[in-house]
Amino acid sequence: MADDNRRNFFLTVIYGLWGLIASALAIPAAGYLLLPGKTRKPAAWTPVGELAELQPGAPTEMMFRRNRADGWKVTSEKTSAWVVKTGDNDVVAFAPGCTHLGCAYHWDEQGRHFLCPCHTSTFGLDGKVLSGPAPRPLDRFEAKVQNGKVLIGPIRKGGAA
Amino acid sequence: MTLKPALDWIDQRTGLKTAVDEFLNEEIPASSGWRHVFGSMAAFSFMLQAFTGVLLALNYAPTPGEAYNSVRYIMTELTGGSLIRGLHHYGASMMIIIVVLHMIQVFVWGAYKKPREATWIAGCTLLLITLAFGLTGYLLPWDNRAYWGTVVTTQIAGSAPVAGAYVQRLMGAESGVGVVTFARFFAAHVLVLPLLTMLLIGAHIYLVRKHGVAPEPGETAPRKKFFPEQVMKDTVAIFAAFAILFTLAVVAKAPLERIADPTDAKYIPRPEWYFLFLFQTLKLFEGPLEIVGSLVLPNLAIVALFLVPFIDRSAMAKLRQRTLAIGIVVLGAIGWAGLTTAAVMTTPKNLDQTADLDTAPGSWQQLAPEELAGIGYYRLENCASCHTPGPNAVGPDLAAGVRKDAAWMIDHFKRPAQIVPGTAMPAIALKDSQLNALAAFILKLNPKNQEALTSAPQFAVDGALVYQQNRCGACHQVNGAGMKMGPGLNGLATRRSRAWIEEHFANPQKMSPGTVMPPYKLAPKDGEALIKYLMNLPNPE
């Protein structure tokens, strides 16, 4: 009886302490591998061009450079946005990749839609899918107009305004 | 509901359960107890280092420069990153302490004696490997202490007669500590040493099992099983060590100094604490005798350690009769403690590696504002991660004398690959005026003033950036650069008070009637940086 108690005590200590060690390692390791890093300040608004260059209903591709946090590096990369003037002081900026498989689409003036050359998805001026395999409307950058300049912020998936 | 059928099914096909049972039911002497916990602790320590090491490797870039940035990323950006590096950093020290305690226990009780000589030799090799882990891992954060510590290590290795040059070449340090050294140390740390350790731990444990744990001399009590009593004792000891380590890692962040700077003449390199006694031994011998302290004595000690079971061939004795062994350990401990204390006492404190050298007159004061702003862009774009000043950087040494003109450089900043095909340099997204400032500074860079890259205080750099943005140099002169329409700004602090300058920015007409200087409304942070910079300009010559 006393021997059984002794043995049970040993087992409790062994399993208990190893459990503690395992969780003290597993929990930080899971956080380290699975949680997003501390959000660094997202890239500030990048000016991409003048509002005056834009005509309502005529999407314009504007090129710009932005810094992207890539792990321990910040890479400066060239990218573009299809900017559509939607009001006197309002613009919408679409990210340059088709939502189907990421090909670069362009504005087709004849068909009055955005046309992706890869699998012929088409999108309207508002970014909504008109035809083809694209699963969702075009992704948008946050965009605003300040002092006549078009400024572009972080990208937002899904196309909802 | 029981797991037994499942376990039996697995056991019949793999023999796993039988193997674990055999391992746990190993018979050990009745005299086994708390003094036998160190071997398990050492094995745990190794597994913990492997676990945290793998986690670190998942976010680590094993090249100089990049390495530093990725370690900083782990420490500052990732959840638990600081803790995991802390466990690995302090865990290394803990492992050394445990391995040495394990060895002392075996030594004092004489457990190395026939037929356990091979076990002892495998253990001594494991001790050396553990030290090699510490030595190679020390370089991997690529900060100042890593770099300078390794410079000293490789120099010592190189000083050995005949073999020195080869050992140094093996370490990749033939022409100084650089990318090859880094690759060699990294490969040793994560490939060679772990593999050797696992093989030797396997051999060591096999030998312990083959010969059994050494019993007390003349022990007759019936043997007992390893599980559960001894396993419980091992577990408690492991847990205690782990708890201390975990607390340390949480409370004291593992150090990360400034990025390695081979030109930092003020840096005082010191090895990790467990090598300090060797460092101090070195200092006892001078001139041609230096090699006695750096190589002869340490290597003799290692040989003596390996030969212990062949020197002492007497039969097992009771602990009370092992006065000589105890005496050796006590003397060794006193000697070690004395040397380590002496090393610590004689180590001048390094200047705070992050301090801004506010009052010390430095060469930054001789720079024109445009050049100082260039330092600002240099820091902003993190040029130092590749162009570490000195001969061993990833990118070219900018201080070695740039043979290109500013126009070439600015082109290169904008489109690196077009100008230098195959370059790894990324394009720099700065405005032309900013690129000008950067180029202006790099043109002036030489081995004498390049220390300003790191030593120029951030306030001065920030101030110079504001100075450039507001084109103050269109009217004013600083250190001979700029126009003479307005008064020169050198020695401003001796002529005007801070309040006067502040007021003058806001309302020049009020402070100096008739002036052509326009009012400036600076953001408070910018104004503060600019004024602090101006107030710290040197007096005119």
Interface residues (C-beta under 8 A of the other chain):
Chain A: R7 F10 L11 V13 I14 L17 W18 L20 I21 A24 L25 P28 A29 G31 Y32 L33 L35 G37 K38 R40 R65 N67 G71 W72 K73 V74 T75 S76
Chain B: L48 F51 L55 L58 N59 A61 E66 N69 S70 R72 Y73 T76 E77 L78 T79 G80 G81 L83 I84 P228 E229 V231 M232 T235 V236 I238 F239 F242 F246 N382 P426 A427 I428 A429
